[in-house]
Amino acid sequence: MVWNQDDVRWTEYAPGMVEFLCRLFRAEFDECPLGVVSLWGVGSPRFLHRAEEQRLRKAGISPWTGEPDPFAGMFGD
């Protein structure tokens, strides 16, 4: 079951979670099943633990690019 944020509904997909994620990252569905396209077609996805993401953000580094975060400190983080 996957929650689509745009359609505000749950949808059941036949593949297991690993196959679903692989298909999501490869953009192999007719449309993005999540609604939000931040993971749609991501060529090299990676897992980042929340604690590591927070540590990088506090250091002013984008956790996803490794570059300085131009928005660091702007949102009370």
C-alpha positions as CSV (number, residue, x, y, z in Angstrom):
1,M,0.0,0.0,0.0
2,V,1.3,3.4,-1.0
3,W,0.0,6.8,0.1
4,N,-0.3,9.3,-2.8
5,Q,0.0,12.8,-1.4
6,D,-1.5,14.4,-4.5
7,D,-4.6,12.2,-4.8
8,V,-4.9,11.8,-1.0
9,R,-5.5,8.1,-1.2
10,W,-3.9,4.7,-0.6
11,T,-3.2,2.5,-3.6
12,E,-2.1,-1.2,-3.6
13,Y,0.8,-2.3,-5.8
14,A,1.5,-5.9,-6.5
15,P,5.3,-5.9,-6.2
16,G,7.1,-6.1,-2.9
17,M,8.7,-3.1,-1.4
18,V,12.2,-3.6,-3.0
19,E,10.7,-4.0,-6.5
20,F,8.4,-1.1,-5.9
21,L,11.3,1.2,-4.9
22,C,13.4,0.0,-7.8
23,R,10.6,0.8,-10.2
24,L,10.0,4.2,-8.5
25,F,13.7,5.1,-8.8
26,R,13.8,4.1,-12.4
27,A,10.5,5.9,-13.2
28,E,9.0,2.7,-14.5
29,F,5.4,3.5,-13.5
30,D,3.0,5.4,-15.8
31,E,3.1,8.2,-13.3
32,C,4.7,8.8,-9.9
33,P,2.8,6.7,-7.4
34,L,3.7,9.0,-4.5
35,G,2.4,12.2,-6.0
36,V,5.6,14.0,-4.8
37,V,8.3,13.5,-7.4
38,S,11.3,13.9,-5.1
39,L,12.2,10.2,-5.5
40,W,10.8,9.7,-9.0
41,G,13.6,8.7,-11.4
42,V,16.4,9.3,-8.9
43,G,19.4,7.7,-10.6
44,S,21.4,6.9,-7.5
45,P,19.3,6.9,-4.4
46,R,20.8,6.4,-1.0
47,F,19.6,5.8,2.6
48,L,20.5,8.5,5.1
49,H,19.7,8.0,8.8
50,R,17.8,10.8,10.3
51,A,20.5,11.5,12.9
52,E,23.1,11.9,10.1
53,E,20.8,14.1,8.1
54,Q,20.3,16.4,11.2
55,R,24.0,16.4,11.8
56,L,24.8,17.6,8.3
57,R,22.0,20.2,8.3
58,K,23.3,21.6,11.6
59,A,26.8,21.8,9.9
60,G,25.2,23.8,7.1
61,I,25.6,21.0,4.6
62,S,22.9,19.7,2.3
63,P,22.6,16.0,3.3
64,W,21.7,15.0,-0.2
65,T,24.3,16.8,-2.2
66,G,27.2,17.2,0.3
67,E,27.4,20.9,-0.8
68,P,26.9,23.9,1.4
69,D,23.2,24.3,2.0
70,P,22.0,27.8,0.8
71,F,18.9,27.5,3.1
72,A,20.8,26.5,6.3
73,G,19.3,28.1,9.3
74,M,16.4,29.8,7.5
75,F,13.7,27.5,8.9
76,G,14.6,27.1,12.5
77,D,16.5,23.9,11.9
